[in-house]
């Protein structure tokens, strides 16, 4: 049975489900941003989103409609970029909450670290300044686990939100460094401005799960390399993963819960999983597309030796050394958050999306 969006909106209003608050979501066309928008709309929030070009508006609306997302008349758009002040005051006007999801976009790999770090830092500070000017109550920043635990090597304890990544860690990517410094800058701003607006950060591990369109997270490259056979041998490296639907849910819980103010929350499914285990699941559950998934395992000693000569091997060594015993207890306790998807469900949902949008053999 099909119900029109107008009928669904009517039901929401009559049953008291409508939320008067307007939420700004930056980067609405992204993998995480789109999932957050869809959940907010389903909950009856009015949503405004920033996009880099208003020409993308129709595509986003069509994607949400195809995925049966209701209340699309609650969605509005503002053209804004993190690199300029243009339109940010307009974007935030009347908003109670801002979910700062967008990250700076690079069409070419930056030649210097500063080219990636400065826009990330300036971008979140721009969001916070305009949020303060426009009287926004709370900003939820999409940070990254790379800002938390990439230099925590003590495997006798859990990694928690109290940890911070040392940006001098060998093997740390420019992206992870930029996320760390951007989050530190955000907290520095809040601490120097008497805590206004309120700030919460979501520090997600590798984000997989289902995509609403062909736009996926950078973490999907790992699955792509396994499935297309470019990963000839599989490093015995443990990972933590989380479903994009759970990440979106955590953002919304952090947005509204009074106890979340001033807190960081790690977003991760329970436990950890190794790359060889992922490869084995793919071969077992998706044999029709897993013919190229290697069963050869690369010993850790090879990576440690290679780290003497190769930056890429240094990154692998960092992943071997870091503690993957990560706690998600804080999100569960304070926000009553519970992942809806297991690691295997998240993995297989991601692969299904890659097949659906033909992403295994093309650039993502």
Secondary structure as a PSIPRED ss2 file (coil, helix, strand):
# PSIPRED VFORMAT (PSIPRED V4.0)

   1 X C   1.000  0.000  0.000
   2 X C   1.000  0.000  0.000
   3 X C   1.000  0.000  0.000
   4 X C   1.000  0.000  0.000
   5 X H   0.000  1.000  0.000
   6 X H   0.000  1.000  0.000
   7 X H   0.000  1.000  0.000
   8 X H   0.000  1.000  0.000
   9 X H   0.000  1.000  0.000
  10 X H   0.000  1.000  0.000
  11 X H   0.000  1.000  0.000
  12 X H   0.000  1.000  0.000
  13 X H   0.000  1.000  0.000
  14 X H   0.000  1.000  0.000
  15 X C   1.000  0.000  0.000
  16 X C   1.000  0.000  0.000
  17 X C   1.000  0.000  0.000
  18 X C   1.000  0.000  0.000
  19 X C   1.000  0.000  0.000
  20 X C   1.000  0.000  0.000
  21 X C   1.000  0.000  0.000
  22 X E   0.000  0.000  1.000
  23 X E   0.000  0.000  1.000
  24 X E   0.000  0.000  1.000
  25 X E   0.000  0.000  1.000
  26 X E   0.000  0.000  1.000
  27 X C   1.000  0.000  0.000
  28 X C   1.000  0.000  0.000
  29 X C   1.000  0.000  0.000
  30 X C   1.000  0.000  0.000
  31 X H   0.000  1.000  0.000
  32 X H   0.000  1.000  0.000
  33 X H   0.000  1.000  0.000
  34 X H   0.000  1.000  0.000
  35 X H   0.000  1.000  0.000
  36 X H   0.000  1.000  0.000
  37 X H   0.000  1.000  0.000
  38 X H   0.000  1.000  0.000
  39 X H   0.000  1.000  0.000
  40 X H   0.000  1.000  0.000
  41 X H   0.000  1.000  0.000
  42 X H   0.000  1.000  0.000
  43 X C   1.000  0.000  0.000
  44 X C   1.000  0.000  0.000
  45 X C   1.000  0.000  0.000
  46 X E   0.000  0.000  1.000
  47 X E   0.000  0.000  1.000
  48 X E   0.000  0.000  1.000
  49 X E   0.000  0.000  1.000
  50 X E   0.000  0.000  1.000
  51 X E   0.000  0.000  1.000
  52 X C   1.000  0.000  0.000
  53 X C   1.000  0.000  0.000
  54 X H   0.000  1.000  0.000
  55 X H   0.000  1.000  0.000
  56 X H   0.000  1.000  0.000
  57 X H   0.000  1.000  0.000
  58 X H   0.000  1.000  0.000
  59 X H   0.000  1.000  0.000
  60 X H   0.000  1.000  0.000
  61 X H   0.000  1.000  0.000
  62 X H   0.000  1.000  0.000
  63 X H   0.000  1.000  0.000
  64 X H   0.000  1.000  0.000
  65 X H   0.000  1.000  0.000
  66 X H   0.000  1.000  0.000
  67 X C   1.000  0.000  0.000
  68 X C   1.000  0.000  0.000
  69 X C   1.000  0.000  0.000
  70 X C   1.000  0.000  0.000
  71 X C   1.000  0.000  0.000
  72 X H   0.000  1.000  0.000
  73 X H   0.000  1.000  0.000
  74 X H   0.000  1.000  0.000
  75 X E   0.000  0.000  1.000
  76 X E   0.000  0.000  1.000
  77 X E   0.000  0.000  1.000
  78 X E   0.000  0.000  1.000
  79 X E   0.000  0.000  1.000
  80 X C   1.000  0.000  0.000
  81 X C   1.000  0.000  0.000
  82 X C   1.000  0.000  0.000
  83 X C   1.000  0.000  0.000
  84 X C   1.000  0.000  0.000
  85 X C   1.000  0.000  0.000
  86 X C   1.000  0.000  0.000
  87 X C   1.000  0.000  0.000
  88 X H   0.000  1.000  0.000
  89 X H   0.000  1.000  0.000
  90 X H   0.000  1.000  0.000
  91 X H   0.000  1.000  0.000
  92 X H   0.000  1.000  0.000
  93 X C   1.000  0.000  0.000
  94 X C   1.000  0.000  0.000
  95 X E   0.000  0.000  1.000
  96 X E   0.000  0.000  1.000
  97 X E   0.000  0.000  1.000
  98 X E   0.000  0.000  1.000
  99 X E   0.000  0.000  1.000
 100 X E   0.000  0.000  1.000
 101 X C   1.000  0.000  0.000
 102 X C   1.000  0.000  0.000
 103 X C   1.000  0.000  0.000
 104 X C   1.000  0.000  0.000
 105 X C   1.000  0.000  0.000
 106 X C   1.000  0.000  0.000
 107 X C   1.000  0.000  0.000
 108 X C   1.000  0.000  0.000
 109 X C   1.000  0.000  0.000
 110 X C   1.000  0.000  0.000
 111 X C   1.000  0.000  0.000
 112 X C   1.000  0.000  0.000
 113 X H   0.000  1.000  0.000
 114 X H   0.000  1.000  0.000
 115 X H   0.000  1.000  0.000
 116 X H   0.000  1.000  0.000
 117 X H   0.000  1.000  0.000
 118 X H   0.000  1.000  0.000
 119 X H   0.000  1.000  0.000
 120 X H   0.000  1.000  0.000
 121 X H   0.000  1.000  0.000
 122 X H   0.000  1.000  0.000
 123 X H   0.000  1.000  0.000
 124 X H   0.000  1.000  0.000
 125 X H   0.000  1.000  0.000
 126 X H   0.000  1.000  0.000
 127 X H   0.000  1.000  0.000
 128 X H   0.000  1.000  0.000
 129 X H   0.000  1.000  0.000
 130 X H   0.000  1.000  0.000
 131 X H   0.000  1.000  0.000
 132 X H   0.000  1.000  0.000
 133 X H   0.000  1.000  0.000
 134 X C   1.000  0.000  0.000
 135 X C   1.000  0.000  0.000
 136 X C   1.000  0.000  0.000
 137 X C   1.000  0.000  0.000
 138 X E   0.000  0.000  1.000
 139 X E   0.000  0.000  1.000
 140 X E   0.000  0.000  1.000
 141 X E   0.000  0.000  1.000
 142 X E   0.000  0.000  1.000
 143 X C   1.000  0.000  0.000
 144 X C   1.000  0.000  0.000
 145 X H   0.000  1.000  0.000
 146 X H   0.000  1.000  0.000
 147 X H   0.000  1.000  0.000
 148 X C   1.000  0.000  0.000
 149 X C   1.000  0.000  0.000
 150 X C   1.000  0.000  0.000
 151 X C   1.000  0.000  0.000
 152 X C   1.000  0.000  0.000
 153 X C   1.000  0.000  0.000
 154 X C   1.000  0.000  0.000
 155 X C   1.000  0.000  0.000
 156 X C   1.000  0.000  0.000
 157 X C   1.000  0.000  0.000
 158 X C   1.000  0.000  0.000
 159 X E   0.000  0.000  1.000
 160 X C   1.000  0.000  0.000
 161 X C   1.000  0.000  0.000
 162 X C   1.000  0.000  0.000
 163 X C   1.000  0.000  0.000
 164 X C   1.000  0.000  0.000
 165 X C   1.000  0.000  0.000
 166 X C   1.000  0.000  0.000
 167 X C   1.000  0.000  0.000
 168 X C   1.000  0.000  0.000
 169 X C   1.000  0.000  0.000
 170 X C   1.000  0.000  0.000
 171 X C   1.000  0.000  0.000
 172 X C   1.000  0.000  0.000
 173 X C   1.000  0.000  0.000
 174 X H   0.000  1.000  0.000
 175 X H   0.000  1.000  0.000
 176 X H   0.000  1.000  0.000
 177 X H   0.000  1.000  0.000
 178 X H   0.000  1.000  0.000
 179 X H   0.000  1.000  0.000
 180 X H   0.000  1.000  0.000
 181 X H   0.000  1.000  0.000
 182 X H   0.000  1.000  0.000
 183 X H   0.000  1.000  0.000
 184 X H   0.000  1.000  0.000
 185 X H   0.000  1.000  0.000
 186 X H   0.000  1.000  0.000
 187 X H   0.000  1.000  0.000
 188 X H   0.000  1.000  0.000
 189 X H   0.000  1.000  0.000
 190 X H   0.000  1.000  0.000
 191 X H   0.000  1.000  0.000
 192 X H   0.000  1.000  0.000
 193 X C   1.000  0.000  0.000
 194 X C   1.000  0.000  0.000
 195 X C   1.000  0.000  0.000
 196 X C   1.000  0.000  0.000
 197 X C   1.000  0.000  0.000
 198 X E   0.000  0.000  1.000
 199 X E   0.000  0.000  1.000
 200 X E   0.000  0.000  1.000
 201 X E   0.000  0.000  1.000
 202 X E   0.000  0.000  1.000
 203 X E   0.000  0.000  1.000
 204 X E   0.000  0.000  1.000
 205 X C   1.000  0.000  0.000
 206 X E   0.000  0.000  1.000
 207 X E   0.000  0.000  1.000
 208 X E   0.000  0.000  1.000
 209 X C   1.000  0.000  0.000
 210 X C   1.000  0.000  0.000
 211 X C   1.000  0.000  0.000
 212 X C   1.000  0.000  0.000
 213 X C   1.000  0.000  0.000
 214 X C   1.000  0.000  0.000
 215 X C   1.000  0.000  0.000
 216 X C   1.000  0.000  0.000
 217 X C   1.000  0.000  0.000
 218 X C   1.000  0.000  0.000
 219 X C   1.000  0.000  0.000
 220 X H   0.000  1.000  0.000
 221 X H   0.000  1.000  0.000
 222 X H   0.000  1.000  0.000
 223 X H   0.000  1.000  0.000
 224 X H   0.000  1.000  0.000
 225 X H   0.000  1.000  0.000
 226 X H   0.000  1.000  0.000
 227 X H   0.000  1.000  0.000
 228 X C   1.000  0.000  0.000
 229 X C   1.000  0.000  0.000
 230 X C   1.000  0.000  0.000
 231 X C   1.000  0.000  0.000
 232 X C   1.000  0.000  0.000
 233 X C   1.000  0.000  0.000
 234 X E   0.000  0.000  1.000
 235 X E   0.000  0.000  1.000
 236 X C   1.000  0.000  0.000
 237 X C   1.000  0.000  0.000
 238 X E   0.000  0.000  1.000
 239 X E   0.000  0.000  1.000
 240 X C   1.000  0.000  0.000
 241 X E   0.000  0.000  1.000
 242 X E   0.000  0.000  1.000
 243 X E   0.000  0.000  1.000
 244 X H   0.000  1.000  0.000
 245 X H   0.000  1.000  0.000
 246 X H   0.000  1.000  0.000
 247 X H   0.000  1.000  0.000
 248 X H   0.000  1.000  0.000
 249 X H   0.000  1.000  0.000
 250 X H   0.000  1.000  0.000
 251 X H   0.000  1.000  0.000
 252 X H   0.000  1.000  0.000
 253 X H   0.000  1.000  0.000
 254 X H   0.000  1.000  0.000
 255 X H   0.000  1.000  0.000
 256 X H   0.000  1.000  0.000
 257 X C   1.000  0.000  0.000
 258 X H   0.000  1.000  0.000
 259 X H   0.000  1.000  0.000
 260 X H   0.000  1.000  0.000
 261 X C   1.000  0.000  0.000
 262 X C   1.000  0.000  0.000
 263 X C   1.000  0.000  0.000
 264 X E   0.000  0.000  1.000
 265 X E   0.000  0.000  1.000
 266 X E   0.000  0.000  1.000
 267 X E   0.000  0.000  1.000
 268 X C   1.000  0.000  0.000
 269 X C   1.000  0.000  0.000
 270 X C   1.000  0.000  0.000
 271 X C   1.000  0.000  0.000
 272 X C   1.000  0.000  0.000
 273 X E   0.000  0.000  1.000
 274 X E   0.000  0.000  1.000
 275 X H   0.000  1.000  0.000
 276 X H   0.000  1.000  0.000
 277 X H   0.000  1.000  0.000
 278 X H   0.000  1.000  0.000
 279 X H   0.000  1.000  0.000
 280 X H   0.000  1.000  0.000
 281 X H   0.000  1.000  0.000
 282 X H   0.000  1.000  0.000
 283 X H   0.000  1.000  0.000
 284 X H   0.000  1.000  0.000
 285 X H   0.000  1.000  0.000
 286 X C   1.000  0.000  0.000
 287 X C   1.000  0.000  0.000
 288 X C   1.000  0.000  0.000
 289 X C   1.000  0.000  0.000
 290 X C   1.000  0.000  0.000
 291 X C   1.000  0.000  0.000
 292 X C   1.000  0.000  0.000
 293 X C   1.000  0.000  0.000
 294 X C   1.000  0.000  0.000
 295 X C   1.000  0.000  0.000
 296 X C   1.000  0.000  0.000
 297 X E   0.000  0.000  1.000
 298 X E   0.000  0.000  1.000
 299 X C   1.000  0.000  0.000
 300 X H   0.000  1.000  0.000
 301 X H   0.000  1.000  0.000
 302 X H   0.000  1.000  0.000
 303 X H   0.000  1.000  0.000
 304 X H   0.000  1.000  0.000
 305 X H   0.000  1.000  0.000
 306 X H   0.000  1.000  0.000
 307 X C   1.000  0.000  0.000
 308 X C   1.000  0.000  0.000
 309 X C   1.000  0.000  0.000
 310 X C   1.000  0.000  0.000
 311 X H   0.000  1.000  0.000
 312 X H   0.000  1.000  0.000
 313 X H   0.000  1.000  0.000
 314 X H   0.000  1.000  0.000
 315 X H   0.000  1.000  0.000
 316 X H   0.000  1.000  0.000
 317 X H   0.000  1.000  0.000
 318 X H   0.000  1.000  0.000
 319 X H   0.000  1.000  0.000
 320 X H   0.000  1.000  0.000
 321 X H   0.000  1.000  0.000
 322 X C   1.000  0.000  0.000
 323 X C   1.000  0.000  0.000
 324 X C   1.000  0.000  0.000
 325 X C   1.000  0.000  0.000
 326 X E   0.000  0.000  1.000
 327 X C   1.000  0.000  0.000
 328 X C   1.000  0.000  0.000
 329 X H   0.000  1.000  0.000
 330 X H   0.000  1.000  0.000
 331 X H   0.000  1.000  0.000
 332 X H   0.000  1.000  0.000
 333 X H   0.000  1.000  0.000
 334 X H   0.000  1.000  0.000
 335 X H   0.000  1.000  0.000
 336 X C   1.000  0.000  0.000
 337 X C   1.000  0.000  0.000
 338 X C   1.000  0.000  0.000
 339 X C   1.000  0.000  0.000
 340 X C   1.000  0.000  0.000
 341 X C   1.000  0.000  0.000
 342 X C   1.000  0.000  0.000
 343 X H   0.000  1.000  0.000
 344 X H   0.000  1.000  0.000
 345 X H   0.000  1.000  0.000
 346 X H   0.000  1.000  0.000
 347 X H   0.000  1.000  0.000
 348 X H   0.000  1.000  0.000
 349 X H   0.000  1.000  0.000
 350 X H   0.000  1.000  0.000
 351 X H   0.000  1.000  0.000
 352 X H   0.000  1.000  0.000
 353 X H   0.000  1.000  0.000
 354 X H   0.000  1.000  0.000
 355 X H   0.000  1.000  0.000
 356 X H   0.000  1.000  0.000
 357 X C   1.000  0.000  0.000
 358 X C   1.000  0.000  0.000
 359 X C   1.000  0.000  0.000
 360 X C   1.000  0.000  0.000
 361 X C   1.000  0.000  0.000
 362 X C   1.000  0.000  0.000
 363 X C   1.000  0.000  0.000
 364 X C   1.000  0.000  0.000
